[in-house]
Amino acid sequence: MLTAVIVDDEARNIALFSYYLEKYCPNIKLEASFTKKAKAIDYLLSKKPDVLFLDIVLDQGSGFDILDAVGCADMQVVMCTAHDEFALRAIRYQVVDYLLKPIEIQDLIATVDKIDKKLKSTKGKQVFDAEVLSQFNVGSRSISQRFAMSDRFSIDLISVDDIICVETHKGKEKTEVVLKSHDKNEFLIANVSIQEAEKKLQSTKTFFRVSRSTLVCVTAIKSILRNVQYTVVLSNGKKIFISRKGYRELVDFIEKTFETKV
């Protein structure tokens, strides 16, 4: 059985990833997980797993800092990140694979099986296949989905990956689009209704209508408060109040989307 370590600065990502490994990858055993770069380095300097699942953007620095500190010759490194722009740099470290978040279960299973088979055939040597990363090369990288926002003066194309929330703007046929880079009270105005926005975003399978006036990217949810009133807290601190029915439907959507129990 292969041994594994996960490094990710989001505890909920680790919890979900651990669940995936336990349920879908019986040939791998999770030995440790870390949200802090320093603790991960201390552990990996003394003990190397067969496979290191490594996030790139960490609490301080990056996953590459960890590889520089501990080396990667004795581990099969799999980058797990929401950022595709680091793929070319990852080639320098001869990573085994580069999985984009939200991670698809079939991709994880394929990666683990590939490592298992190649380790057996190469007697423990590091696995590296440049073809796996070729899809991220600048010349062949697929264009990410765009959300068109227009007014009298310009047309802006916003990456769907940057959107965390869309809300109706003052009861009109316009919406307020909140991006990852926005503070909790910031937004952009789009000349589309909430219904049109939902049609544009539903293909991503990560946006959920929590109320008649609000769409939320579930991967941007930091927490769901269950006090006197149900409240969704997003990654930028923005709070959205939802009904009891909306809460139940949101939890059901999260459980089905990520195949986990909340």
Summary of the structure (lengths in Angstrom):
residues: 262
radius of gyration: 20.3
end to end distance: 28.9
largest distance: 64.3
contacts: 760
relative contact order: 0.09
helix: 37%
strand: 29%
